[in-house]
Amino acid sequence: MIINDIHKEDVGYEGTAFLDNWDCDVNVAFPSEDRREYAEKCVMFIQNMSEDFKKRFSKYAYRYFKEMVEEVGEECLEDMPIDVREEDILEFVYPNVIIVDEECREDRVEFHVECNCDWEIEHGLEITISDGKILYVGSFDDMPPYDTERLEYVGFYDENEDMNMNYADKEL
């Protein structure tokens, strides 16, 4: 089993999984016992993310980092160097919870992940994924992959904006 120590919560089930590539345990939240297999697919996606996916995630997380430093200043950095490189930014991101909602579509692997990050202690980082595409990277806002209205509202990264809500490109 990929997800262990499963227990019932008020709004579904939660268990833990170990991510080798992050060298950490992560909580996995899913709505019902019959969605457990689907949740395990989501865990495996993060566990086995392709190099291309990792590069895209790093690019978007790095944008988030750079904009936070520009907005808040270097004081937002407690435990990380200001000169961190894009390819190293994920070393400062820590997955906490893989979230699988009831509305996640069965015909694709989609979920979102709540993470901590060293440059945004208060709001953390969230990544929303659907069918291998990154739909959202930004502060944690409980942004599910099927909520097209909210995703449209936050838009996609625009280098001409003073402050972005989403640091991901529109992936086709």
Solvent accessible surface area in square Angstrom, and as a share of the most:
residue,aa,sasa,rsa
1,M,179,0.80
2,I,58,0.29
3,I,0,0.00
4,N,72,0.37
5,D,111,0.58
6,I,48,0.24
7,H,89,0.40
8,K,131,0.56
9,E,71,0.32
10,D,145,0.75
11,V,141,0.81
12,G,4,0.04
13,Y,52,0.20
14,E,41,0.19
15,G,0,0.00
16,T,41,0.24
17,A,1,0.01
18,F,103,0.43
19,L,0,0.00
20,D,98,0.51
21,N,71,0.36
22,W,45,0.16
23,D,112,0.58
24,C,33,0.20
25,D,99,0.51
26,V,2,0.01
27,N,55,0.28
28,V,0,0.00
29,A,25,0.19
30,F,5,0.02
31,P,31,0.19
32,S,29,0.19
33,E,87,0.39
34,D,125,0.65
35,R,15,0.05
36,R,47,0.17
37,E,124,0.56
38,Y,11,0.04
39,A,0,0.00
40,E,29,0.13
41,K,103,0.44
42,C,0,0.00
43,V,2,0.01
44,M,76,0.34
45,F,52,0.22
46,I,6,0.03
47,Q,33,0.14
48,N,95,0.49
49,M,29,0.13
50,S,63,0.41
51,E,119,0.54
52,D,87,0.45
53,F,3,0.01
54,K,81,0.34
55,K,137,0.58
56,R,56,0.20
57,F,4,0.02
58,S,6,0.04
59,K,79,0.34
60,Y,5,0.02
61,A,0,0.00
62,Y,46,0.17
63,R,43,0.16
64,Y,5,0.02
65,F,0,0.00
66,K,77,0.33
67,E,17,0.08
68,M,18,0.08
69,V,22,0.12
70,E,139,0.62
71,E,95,0.43
72,V,69,0.40
73,G,21,0.20
74,E,107,0.48
75,E,129,0.58
76,C,18,0.11
77,L,25,0.12
78,E,126,0.56
79,D,112,0.58
80,M,16,0.07
81,P,64,0.40
82,I,71,0.36
83,D,112,0.58
84,V,11,0.06
85,R,140,0.51
86,E,66,0.30
87,E,108,0.49
88,D,36,0.18
89,I,0,0.00
90,L,14,0.07
91,E,116,0.52
92,F,27,0.11
93,V,1,0.01
94,Y,91,0.35
95,P,8,0.05
96,N,47,0.24
97,V,27,0.15
98,I,0,0.00
99,I,26,0.13
100,V,4,0.02
101,D,31,0.16
102,E,96,0.43
103,E,101,0.45
104,C,4,0.02
105,R,83,0.30
106,E,118,0.53
107,D,112,0.58
108,R,73,0.27
109,V,40,0.23
110,E,0,0.00
111,F,0,0.00
112,H,1,0.00
113,V,3,0.02
114,E,54,0.24
115,C,4,0.02
116,N,76,0.39
117,C,3,0.02
118,D,18,0.09
119,W,1,0.00
120,E,18,0.08
121,I,109,0.56
122,E,143,0.64
123,H,92,0.41
124,G,5,0.05
125,L,0,0.00
126,E,0,0.00
127,I,2,0.01
128,T,0,0.00
129,I,0,0.00
130,S,7,0.05
131,D,84,0.44
132,G,24,0.23
133,K,64,0.27
134,I,0,0.00
135,L,34,0.17
136,Y,5,0.02
137,V,0,0.00
138,G,0,0.00
139,S,38,0.24
140,F,62,0.26
141,D,70,0.36
142,D,72,0.38
143,M,2,0.01
144,P,11,0.07
145,P,2,0.01
146,Y,62,0.24
147,D,36,0.19
148,T,79,0.46
149,E,139,0.63
150,R,79,0.29
151,L,17,0.08
152,E,135,0.61
153,Y,169,0.64
154,V,15,0.08
155,G,22,0.21
156,F,69,0.29
157,Y,61,0.23
158,D,56,0.29
159,E,138,0.62
160,N,130,0.67
161,E,94,0.42
162,D,129,0.67
163,M,90,0.40
164,N,12,0.06
165,M,96,0.43
166,N,1,0.00
167,Y,5,0.02
168,A,0,0.00
169,D,44,0.23
170,K,134,0.57
171,E,32,0.14
172,L,181,0.90
